[in-house]
């Protein structure tokens, strides 16, 4: 079971997220516009039918993978693996294939890791370009209209990076100038690439720490634009223009030495994070200074742990799912559990005062949130698709997207 826990953590999450308050709506990316698991929807269904919401369409043929889609007003983009190659698929909003483009080799694994092959990373769409990475670390830029590849960089061949045991799962972060990635090598620990050419803008050795399967977040703080990310042993901030390491917080006490697959959440001067499901760090709340140069611990709850299902912060309370199929809410002052509800353990998002959780057991749960109270409002089983239920749900324009292996489903939830 311990090995399974590690895998779950790693695999995923790549599926990986980046965001910035600056023009965030120009992006479609991992876990929403701000990479915090919150989607801006209104007038969604308050209760699902017993059989679940209406299934609008199913696209089969993505190949193996866990990556979630990036949805725009014109279509969506999603990664998959076929015959060892990584492909970026573009679909219209009716589930029709517009184009697909190859992006090098996909992760297949060896030994135990071969149990979890396929695409990990969610694409990032910025204006008319889409950026994505394969499980073998090939980062590429494509035209959204026709799938033409404009440039590619490989984290091992070109950036002296190190491929993790479960592959490369980062969803790259993008702003007006750069694409930010984590090669995880000793000399090129982190890198910023020119958004239009792929040329290296800067590199940073940081702690010379290896990649931990998570994804970066871009923050526009009052005094500086920073990048926030996790490595195998640290949560840290960098200056986005220069790559200067600003501050770090030691992630310690992990039995399995640092599979930190969740994406940290920033809100109103605080960083929230939940680590994997082995004894150790658990959930933490940290204070971040306005210039990004200081990180200090507010509280830690070692008992609340999550593999790769993510977390959301609502009214200063941290919400996540934990072992035993429970949704928990943590007190903003001390991190203690103040509420809990039986749901499937899995990927969590929040929209229109509702939590949606896509469980590792294939169940999708709807939970209404009313003035801090949690109420179960529907559940159904995902029947289409293949393999493990490791993806995160996405909601856009009243449609919920669920990826299960080779299939992507669209459900009407409005």
C-alpha positions, 0 to 999 in steps of 0.5 A: 500500500505504501508503494501505491501511495507513492505512485498515486502521488507522483503520477499525477500531478503533473497534471501539473498548474501555473497562474498569475493574477496578471491577465489570468483570464488570457490563459486556460491551464491546470486547475483554473485561471489562478491554479487554485482549483477555483472556477468562475461559474454561476447558476450550476445545478444544485442537485444532480440526478441519481444517474448523474448529470446529462452526458453530452459527449464522449471522445475516445482515442486519447490514449493512456494518461491522467492529464486534465484538459485546458478549456478555452471559449473556442475549444480544448487541449489535452495530452495523451500517449499512443504507441510510446509517443506523446500527442497534444489533441485539440477538440472543439466544444462538441467533442470533435477532433480538430487536430493532433500533434506529436510531442516526442516520446511519452513516459512508459516507465520501467519496473513498478513505474510502468504500471502507470504509463501515459500523459501527465501534464495539462497544457497551458494556453496563452493567447494563440499559443499552447504550451505543453510537456511530455512525460519524458520532459519535452516542452513544446509550443504549438499554434492553437489554430492548426497544431503547428509546432513552433519550438521544443526544448528537452529538459534532459538534453537541453537543460541538463535536467533529471527525469524522475522515476515516474516521469515529468509531470509539470504543467508549465507556467506561462506569462507575457514573456516566459515559460517557467519549468523545473528541469531538476538538475544540479546546475539548471534546477529551474529555468525560464524560456522565452515564450516565443522562441524557447531560448533560455532566459535564465537558469537557477541552481536554487537548492540543487534539489530534484523535481517533486512532480508538482507545478509552479504558480505565478504570483503578482505580489505587491512589491514583486512578481514571483514564481512559487513552486515545490521541490523534493525538499523545499517550497520556495519563491523566485524572482520571475525577471532574474531567477533569484532565489528569494525564500524557502521553507523546508519540507521535511519528515517524509518517509518517501523523501519528497513526492510533493505532487500538489500545487500550492495555493496562495491567497491574501498573503498566505500559502496553503499546502497539503503533502502526500499520504505518508507520515510527515508534513501534512497540511501547512499554512505559511505567511509570505511577505509582500516582496516574496523574500520571507516565508514563515509557518503559521500552523501545521497539521500532520494528520491531514495528508493528500496524494495528488488530489489538490486543495482549495481555500474558501473563506480562509478554510483549507479543504482537501480530501483524505484517506478514508474517503473524507472531505475535510475543512481546516480552521484558518487559525490553527489548522484543526479539522472543523468539518468533515463529509463522506466523499470519494478521495480524489481531485477537488475543485470549487465553483459556484459555492459547490465542491466537485470531487472526482474520486480515485474510485471513479465516483464523482461527488457534488457537495454544496457549500452554504455559509460554511456548511457542507451538504452532499448533493449528488454522486455518479460513477464514471463508466467510460474510459480505461485505467486509473481515475487520477485526473482532476475535473474541469468546469467551463461554461456550464460543462464539466469535463472528466478524463478517464484514461483514453476517454474524455467526457463532457457533462451538462451541469447547468 
